[in-house]
């Protein structure tokens, strides 16, 4: 009896060797999408997106990509153009080919030399100082994992 191989079954079922299948969403070069994206897997964008991204995984953008909208992801490696605010719960890496305009908020930040930034940069800081005069004072921006390469 012959076993037929189906790509649909391959991507919808868990592998016998691993307990989880990593989902990678791809928007290829030449593709333009208008609308918000909400997903749980990793995303690679080489095309254009006009809308917001909410993702529990990693976002990777290629050098020719363009996103006009706000981004909220777990981690990101940006190589293209983003016009909008970026919130990253983990580390944000900005490649030398990147162009960013907006507000950047992340826990860790890596900026490669040559990146074009027109942005306000803030860190996600979990440490809170003791209250003063019944007010909670947040510690100033502290990128303990920041680097410019």
For each residue, the residues with C-beta under 8 A, 3 or more apart:
1:
2:
3:
4:
5: 9 10
6: 9 10
7: 10 11
8: 11 12
9: 5 6 12 13
10: 5 6 7 13
11: 7 8 21 23
12: 8 9
13: 9 10 21
14: 18 19 20 21
15: 18 21
16:
17:
18: 14 15 21
19: 14
20: 14
21: 11 13 14 15 18
22: 41 42
23: 11 39 40 41 42 57
24: 41 42 43 44
25: 37 39 41 42 43 44
26: 43 44 45 46
27: 31 33 43 44 45 46 47 49 65
28: 31 46 47
29: 46 47 62 64 65
30: 47
31: 27 28 46 47 48
32: 47 48 49 50
33: 27 37 47 48 49 50 51
34: 49 50 51
35: 50 51
36: 51 52 53 54 69
37: 25 33 43 49 51 52 53 54 55
38: 54 55
39: 23 25 43 54 55 56 57
40: 23 55 56 57
41: 22 23 24 25 55 57
42: 22 23 24 25 55 57 58 59 60
43: 24 25 26 27 37 39 53 55 57 58 59 60 73
44: 24 25 26 27 60 61 62
45: 26 27 49 59 60 61 62 65 67 80
46: 26 27 28 29 31 61 62 64 65 80
47: 27 28 29 30 31 32 33 65
48: 31 32 33 65 66 67
49: 27 32 33 34 37 45 53 65 66 67 68 69
50: 32 33 34 35 68 69
51: 33 34 35 36 37 68 69
52: 36 37 69 70 71 72 84
53: 36 37 43 49 59 67 69 70 71 72 73
54: 36 37 38 39 72 73
55: 37 38 39 40 41 42 43 58 59 72 73 74
56: 39 40 73 74
57: 23 39 40 41 42 43 73 74 75
58: 42 43 55 73 74 75 76 77
59: 42 43 45 53 55 71 73 75 76 77 78
60: 42 43 44 45 76 77 79
61: 44 45 46 65 67 76 77 78 79 80 82 98
62: 29 44 45 46 65 79 80
63: 79 80 95 97
64: 29 46 80
65: 27 29 45 46 47 48 49 61 62 79 80 81
66: 48 49 80 81 82 83
67: 45 48 49 53 61 71 80 81 82 83 84
68: 49 50 51 83 84
69: 36 49 50 51 52 53 84
70: 52 53 84 85 86 87 102
71: 52 53 59 67 76 82 84 85 86 87 88
72: 52 53 54 55 87
73: 43 53 54 55 56 57 58 59 76 87 88 89
74: 55 56 57 58 88 89 90
75: 57 58 59 88 89 90 91 92
76: 58 59 60 61 71 73 86 88 91 92 93
77: 58 59 60 61 93 95
78: 59 61 82 86 92 93 94 95 98 100
79: 60 61 62 63 65 95 97 98
80: 45 46 61 62 63 64 65 66 67 97 98 99
81: 65 66 67 98 99 100
82: 61 66 67 71 78 86 98 99 100 101 102
83: 66 67 68 101 102
84: 52 67 68 69 70 71 101 102
85: 70 71 102 103 104 105
86: 70 71 76 78 82 92 100 102 103 104 105 106
87: 70 71 72 73 105 106
88: 71 73 74 75 76 91 92 104 105 106 107
89: 73 74 75 106 107 124
90: 74 75 106 107 108
91: 75 76 88 106 107 108 109 110 145
92: 75 76 78 86 88 104 106 108 109 110
93: 76 77 78 110 112
94: 78 98 100 109 110 111 112 115 117
95: 63 77 78 79 98 112 115
96: 112 113 114 115
97: 63 79 80 114 115
98: 61 78 79 80 81 82 94 95 112 115 116 117
99: 80 81 82 115 116 117
100: 78 81 82 86 94 104 115 116 117 118 119
101: 82 83 84 118 119
102: 70 82 83 84 85 86 119 120
103: 85 86 119 120 121 122
104: 85 86 88 92 100 109 119 120 121 122
105: 85 86 87 88 122 123 124
106: 86 87 88 89 90 91 92 109 123 124
107: 88 89 90 91 123 124 145
108: 90 91 92 143 144 145 146
109: 91 92 94 104 106 121 123 143 145 146 147
110: 91 92 93 94 146 147 148 149
111: 94 115 117 147 148 149
112: 93 94 95 96 98 115 148 149
113: 96 148 149
114: 96 97
115: 94 95 96 97 98 99 100 111 112
116: 98 99 100
117: 94 98 99 100 111 121
118: 100 101
119: 100 101 102 103 104
120: 102 103 104
121: 103 104 109 117 141
122: 103 104 105 141
123: 105 106 107 109 141 142 143 146
124: 89 105 106 107
125: 138 139 141 142
126:
127: 139 142
128: 136 137 138 139
129: 132 136 137 138 139
130: 137
131: 134 135 136 137
132: 129 135 137
133:
134: 131
135: 131 132
136: 128 129 131
137: 128 129 130 131 132
138: 125 128 129
139: 125 127 128 129 142
140:
141: 121 122 123 125
142: 123 125 127 139
143: 108 109 123 146
144: 108
145: 91 107 108 109
146: 108 109 110 123 143
147: 109 110 111
148: 110 111 112 113
149: 110 111 112 113
